Amino acid sequence: MDAQTWPVGFRCLLLLALVGSARSEGVQTCEEVRKLFQWRLLGAVRGLPDSPRAGPDLQVCISKKPTCCTRKMEERYQIASRQDMQQLLQTSSSTLKFLISRNAAAFQDGTILLQVNKLTTPLLPHDETLETLIKQAENYTSILFCNTYRNMALEAAASVQEFFTDVGLYLFGADVNPEEFINRFFDSLFPLVYNHLINPGVTDSSLEYSECIRMARRDVSPFGNIPKRVMGQMGRSLLPSRTFLQALNLGIEVINTTDYLHFSKECSRAFLKMQYCPHCQGLTLSKPCMGYCLNVMRGCLAHMVELNPHWHGYIRSLEELSDAMHGTYDIEHVLLNFHLLVSDAVIQAHLNGQKLLEQVNKICGRPVRTPTQSPRCSFEQSKEKHGMKTTARRSEETLANRRKEFINSLRLYRSFYGGLADQLCANELAATDGLPCWNGEDIVKSYSLRVVGNGVKAQSGNPEVKVKGTDPVINQIIDKLKHVIQLLQGRSPKPDKWELLQLGSGGGMVEQVSGDCDDEDGCGGSGSGEVKRTLKITDWMPDDMNFSDVKQIHHTDSGSTLDTTGAGCAAATESMTFTLIGVVMLLPGIW
């Protein structure tokens, strides 16, 4: 039977016997030490002593009594003690690491490989992911063209695909500008609307003429304020979601760094003395006293404790941002209602067709037309009659609910780094109170030296470990946490900071923003009703807004969102598969 599986009572009796033998004449044989040494180090090592002898060459496990250790064994024990500590750190953080990694995957594409205890663990794809959401929103928009604007559906397919590809790339950290790809989408939409709705016919204009119409879009404003409305909604939702994902990846980086923290030479010696020096005296079943363990672990993890307030702030800031991402600040709401704004834009251009016709003729001249047949969208009859069928989305399927569940679980780890040393001693390393224990020199009933507190400042009187200077790796992590906390707080909507700017022909009226999700934000509407709506944007948002400078946004409550069954439009949607580079794009640094 292995020593680790012996009954607790038997081990206690053995420990008591060892106490007596260690205090009298010491152990008589090194057989048990040899066995454990060979088992721990995976193979026999020459020169292991059969019986205790003097050990004048030992550096750490120094004792006046005969020893079962040699200098070579002590060196191997020191390596083993460092490995043990690293394994303990990885095991203690594995649940937290899995929690963050799993949700980082769920909010991206649902598939990621997680490194846990040197084992590569695949996570199963998640049903509700950002990639799924983007594909669904793209499908909504494609079906809108196929069901309502069939003549331009195939021509619009590439622009729709490009738009949602850019949305995904931006969310997942790529260097793309939302203002640019939103403008590019509406630029490409105008020639289609002009040729098929404003100046329709069985003929088509040349590519050069279509390019002139595309370039004229920003001058003639065929879609009114709708492109700016899209920019406002995307600014309120894309940037917080992008920041949220970046913050999750930083959390993984923090844990990876602390899992492989480099221990000082002083700590390596302290670990050896605490864990394996009793073996040299034949005390292979001994465990360190609680106070002794706390002094060693609090000393060697003192710099890691300095992470705690910043880690706590990181989780709190994630929570605040997550709570604020509702209504038009929720990426689900914005993307799943994008097609409604596209429909409103087309209708608005159609209603102002005569005026736009005159403006385009002045800018581009009259087109030189050539006979052609406009491509039409292909339908399966069984799907066409269903149109764009929608069903209510269950609340447990939404990303907002996933975020809430994640934050509730993450909140339990707010003081993870502050209590890590105590947790390791209580759960893994130290002897149970009342049992004989190792104090660094011998087996005793209890530890008699002073026990210091947690943190660098508390270590000045540590009798076991001397803590000096600062840890540059920990300081770097602290700086990254400070930076991401600032980003998270900057993306959190604050109700007292936002106003409603009503734009229009006589715009300029400023009112306080309501907490409700109203019609102008796309909470309702079929795309076939009144398109002149009050536009809610922030007072800081200029016409040439830069999305990288978006700062704070106001919280509104979410309306219900809809799910599509993906009816019809086979020819237009078949080629519009959203793709991203790699299985999951772990975000590039933001610091």
N, C-alpha and C positions, 0 to 999 in steps of 0.2 A: 504494500500500500504506500502511495506517495505521501510525503510528509505534509503536503498542503491539504490532503483529504482526511487526515486524522481527526477524530472527534475533538471538539473544543476542550472538553474536560480532560482528556488524555494529554493534550498539548499543555494545558495549564499545569498538570502534575509534573510533566517533563520540565517545564520552565522552572518550576519551584526546585526541582532536583538540580537543574543546571545552575540556579542561583547558589545553592549550597556548594556545588562542586567548584564553581568559578571562584568562590570566596575562600576555598580551602586550598586544594592542591591542583585545581585546574583539570582539564580533560585528559584522559589517558590515551585516546586514539583520535586520529584525524580521518577515520573512515567515512563518516557522514559528510564532513567538509569536502572530501575528495569527490564523493558521489554527486553532491549538489553542484560543485564547481564544474565537473565534466558535463553534467546535464545542462547547466545554465549556459555554458560556452560551447555547446554542441560538439563535443568530442574530447578525447583524452589529451592531456597536456603532460609532457614529461617533467619529472622533477618535483611532483607533488609529494609533500612529506607524509609518511605513514603515521608518525606520532609527533606530538608537540616538541618544539625545539626553540632555541633562542632565535630572535629575528632582529639582529642589530642593523640590518640594511633597510628595514621598513621606514617609509617616509611619513605615513599618515596613521596607520594602524599600530601605533607604538604602544607597547605594553611591557611591564616588568615581568609578566608571566610568560611561560613558554607559548609559542604560537604555532598554528597550523598553516601560516601563510609565508610565502616567499615574496621577494621583491617583484618577481614576474607575475605572481598571482595578484598582488596589490595593483599592478598596472592594469591587468585585465579587469579587475573589479571596478576600477575607476571608470573605464570605458563602459562597462555594464551599467553602472549607476547613472551615468549621463543618459544612456539609452533608455533606461527605465523611466527617468524623469520626463524625457521627451514623449515617450509612449503614454505616460499618465496625462500630460498636457493635451495630447491629441484625443485621448479617450474622453477627458472631461469636457472638451469643446465639441465633440463629434455631433451631439444632438443639436446644439446651437448652429453649427456649420451646416448640418443637413437641413435645418429649418430655413435658413436664409438661401441656401443654394437651390432648394426645391422651389421656393417661391420666386427666386430670380428666374428660374426656368419657366415656371408657370406664367409669369408676366411677360415672357419673351416668346419662345416657341415650344416650351414644354419638354425639350429633350436636352439633357446635359449630363456630362460624366462627372461624378463627384468623387474626390479623393478622400476616403475615410480609412484611417489606420492602414495606409499603404495598399488598400484594396480599391480598385476602380469599380464604382457602383453606378450603373445606369439608372436614370430616373425615367419612369414611364411618361409618355406624352400626356399633357393635361388637356382636357376638353375645352376649357375656356382660357385662351391665351390671346395676347395681343396680335400675334400673327393670324390666328383664326378670326379675330375681330376685324382686322384689316381686310382679309379676304371676303368676309361677309359684307362689309361696307362697300367694297368694290363690286360685289355681286348685286347689291341694291342698285348701285348707279348704273351698271350695265343693263339690268332688267328695266330700269326706268327708260332708257333710250330704246330698248327693243319693244317695250309695250306702248310707249307714248310717242316716240320720235323715231319711227322705224327707218325712215330713209337715211338718217344720219348715224344710225347705230354702229355700223361696221367702221365708218370713218372715225367715230369717236372712241372706238375701242382702245386704240394705242394710247391716246391721251389719258383715258381713265386708268389704264394699267400703269402708265408712267407716274401719274399723280399718287396713286396708292403705294407704289414702290418707294417713291420719295418719302411718303409719310412713314413707312416702316423703317427706312434707312435712318431718318432723323430720330425716331423714337429709340432706335437701338444704338445711337451714338455716332452716326456718320456725320461728316462735315458737309451737310446740305442746308440750304437756307429756305425755310418755309415760305417766306414772302415771295421768293423767286419762283418756287414750284407752284404756288397758288396762282400767281400772275400768269405763269406759263400755261396752266390749264385753261384759264379763261381766255387767254389770247388764242389758243388753238380752238376753243369752242365757238368763238364769234364767226369765223368764216363758214362753219357748218350751219349755224343758225341763219346766217345771212343768205346763203345759197339755197337752203331748203325751206325756210319759213318767210323771210323778208322779201327775197327776190327769187321765188321758186320757178321751176320749169322743168322741162324734160331735158334741158341741156345743162352743162356745167362750165364754170369759168376756168381759166387757165391757172396753173400753179402760181405764176407770178402775181396774178390778180388776187388770189387767195392769200398770198403772203402780204400784199399791201393791206388787205382787210385785217389780217391778224395784227399787223403793226399799228393799225388805226384804232384798235380796240380801246386803248387807254385814253385816247383823245376824245372819242365819241361816247364813251361810257354806256354801252348798250345794256349792261346789266345793272345799272344804277349803283347802289351802295352794297350790293350783295357780295362782290369780291372782298370788299373791306370787312363786311360782316364775317365772312369765312375766315379772314385773317385774324379778326378779334377772337373768334371761337377757337381757332387752332392755337392762338397764342395763350389762351386761358387753359387749354387742356394738354396740348402736346408737350410743352416745356415742363410742366410739373411731372408728367408721366416719364419723360426722358430723365429728369433729375432723380425721380424715385428709383428708376432702374440703375442709374449710376451709383446711387447711394447703397443699394443692395450689393453691388459688386465690390464697393469699398469695404463693406462689412465682411465679405468673404476674404478680402485681402488682409484685413486686420487679424482675423482668426488664423489664416495661413501663416502670417508673420509671427504671431505669438506662439503658435504650435511648434515652430522651429527656432525658438529664441536661443541665442548663443549664451551659454553660461560662463561666468568668469572662472579662472583657475581656482579662486578661493571657494566658489560654490561647488566646483567639481570635487574638491577635497572634502567639503562638508557633506556632500551626498554620499561619498565613499565611506566616510566615518560613520554616518548615520545608518546606512543600509548593510554594508558588507564587513566592516571592521569586527562586529560581533562574531562573524563566521570564523575569524582567525583564532578566536578563543573557544571554538566549538559550539557557539550559541547560535545555531542555524535557524532556530525557531523564534528567536527574539524579535520584538518590534520596538521602535523608538518610543520613549515616553511622549505623551501629548505635548507637554511644554517644550521639550527638546525639539520635536518635529516642527512645532510652530515657529520657534526661533530660526531654524534652518530655512524653512520654506518661506516665511515672511521676509527673511533677509534676501534670499535668492530671487524672490518674485517681487521685491520692493518696487523696482522700476515699472513692472507691469501694473502694479496697483495705481500708478499715476495715470493710467489710461481710464480708470473707472469714471471720474466725473465727465469726461468727454464722451465715453461710451454711453453713459446715461443720457447725456444731452443729444447724442446721435439718435438713440431710440425715441426720445421724446419728440425730436424734430420730425422723424419719420411719421410718428403718430399724428402730429399736427398737420402735416402735409396730406396724409391719407384722409384725415377727417374732413379736410377742406375740398377734396376732389369730388364734388357732387354737381349735379345739374350741368350747366355749360362748362364747368371745370372738370367734368368727368369725360375721359376720352371715349368711353362707350357711347355716351349721349351724343357727342359731337360727330363721331364718325358714322354712327347709324342714322343720323339725320342729315348728313351731307347731301344725299340725293334730293332731299326736299328743297334745299337752297338752290341746287342746280336746276331743278324744275322751275322754281320761281324766277331764276335768272333768265331762262329761255322764254318764259311767258312774258316777262317784262320787256325783253327785246322785241318779241312778236307784237306786243301792244303798241310799241313805239316804232313800228316798222317803217312807216312813211317818212318820219323824221330821220331815221337812221339811213334810209335809202338815199335821201338827198345829201346827207353828210358824207356818205361813202362815195357818192358820185363826184362830189367836189374834191375829195382827197385822192381817190384812185381812178377817177374817170369811169366811163361805162365799159363793162367787160367785153372782150372779144370772145364770143361763145362758140363752142364746138359741140355738135350733137353727141350725146352719150347717155347711157342708161345708168341711173343711180343705183348702186348696190343696196339691196334691202336685207333686213334681218330675217334669218331663217327660223321658223318655229315648228315645233311638233304640235299638231293640233290638240293633242290631249293636254299639253301644258299651256298652250296659248290661252285657252278659255279660263284658266285659273289666274292668269295675270300674276301680280305680285302678291301672293298670299302671305299674310302675316299672322303670327300667333304671339301671345304674351310670353315674355321671357320669365322663367322662374327666378326669384330673387337669389336663390342659392347658386345660380349659375353665373352671376355677374362678377366681373373683376372687382367691383367695389366691395362685394361681400367677401371675396377671397382676400382682399387687402385687409379688411377688418379682422378676419380670422387670423391672418398672419401677425398683425400688430398685437392682437390679444395674446398670442403665444410668445412673441418676442419680448413683450413687456416683462415676462417672468425672468428675463436675463439682464435686466437693467444694471444690477450690481454684480455681474458675473466676475469681472476682474478684481473687484474689491474684496471678494470673499473666496477667491480661488485657492489661496494657500491654506486657509482654514478647512475648506472643503476637501482638499487632497489629504490632509492629515486625518480628518475625522472619518472619511469614507474609505481610504486606501492604506495609509502609511502607519499611523500611530496605533499603539496598543490600547485596548479598552481600559477605561479607568478602573483602578483597583487591582489590575494584574501587574506582575513584575515586568519591568521594561528596561530598555537600553538607554543610558544617559550619555553615551559617547565614550564611556570608559569601562562601565560595568553594568551588571543587572542590578536594578534597585527597585524599591517599592514605589518611589515617586521622584519626579524631577524637582530639584531644589533651587535652581537658579532662576533669575528674573526672566519673565516672558514679556517680550516687547510687542508693540502694536504693529499695525499694518502701515505701509507707506515708507518712503525714503526718510522722512524726518524722524520717524520713530526708531530708526535702526542705530542711532548713535550709541545706545547702550546694549546692543545685541551681543551676548557672550559667545555666540557660536559662529557668526559670520560678520565680517567687516564689509560694509557697503560704501563704495567710493564713487564719486563723480556722477555722471549721468549716462544713460544708454542712448546712443545716437539713433539706433533703430526705433526704439520706443518714441523718442522725440519726433522722428519723422512721421510715425503713425499718428501721433497726437496732432501734428500740424495738418495732416490730411483730414482727420476727423473735424478739426476746427473749421477747415475750409468747406467740407461738405455740409456741416451744420449751418454755416452761413448761406449756402446755396439752398438748402431745404427750407430754411426760414424765409429766404427771399422769394421762394415760389409759393409760400402758403398764403392763400387769400385772407385779407383782413378787412372785415366789413366796413370799417370807418374810413377806408382809404379810397373807395371807388365810387364813382358817380355815373349817372346816366347822361350821356350826351346825345340829345335828339338831333339827328342830322336830317337835312332835307332842303327844300328850296328856301325856306326861311329859318334854317336851323340855328342853333345857338342856345336853346333853352336847356338849362341844366336842372336835373331833379335827382333826389336821392334814390339809389338803387333799391328795388324791392327784393326781399328774400325769396320770392317765388320765381319759378321758371316760367316765363311768359312766352307768348307766341313768337316774338321777334327772335328769340334764341333758338327757334327751331323745335320747340317742344311739341308742336302740333302742326297741322296743315297738311294738305294732300298734294300740294304742288299745283293745284288747279284753281285756287281761290285768290283772294286779294293778295297782291305781292308787295304793297306799300305798307311796311311795318316799321314800328319804332326800332331804331338800331341802338343796341346797348354796347358801347365801347368805353374804354377808360379815358379819363381826361388827359392822361399823359401820352396817349398813343397818337403820334403824328401820322400823316399820310404815308410817309416813307419809313414806317416803323421797322426797326431791326429786331428780329425775334431773339437774338442773343442778349438783348438788353431788357427783355420782359422781366419785370420785378415782382409785383404783388397783384393779386387778383381777388375779387370779391366772391364770397360763397353764396351759391343759390342751391335750392333743393332740386333734386332730380325728378323729372317726370318719368312715366313708364317708358321703357324701351321695347322695341319690337324685334322679332326674329323672323327671318324669311325661310321659306322652304325651298328657295332657289328654283322657282318655276321658269320654264321656257328659255328662249334666247340662246339656243344651242350654238349657233354659228358665231355670235358675237362674244359669248362668254368662254367658248372653248379654248381660245388662245390667250385668255387673260388670267393665267395662273400666277399668283404672286409668289416671287421667290426671293430669298435672302442668301447672302454668301455664308456658307458654313451651316452646321447644324444649329448652333446658337452663337451669336456674336457677343462675346464678353466685352463689355464696353471699354473703349479707350479711356485713358485717364482724363480727369477734369481738373487736375491740380498741377 
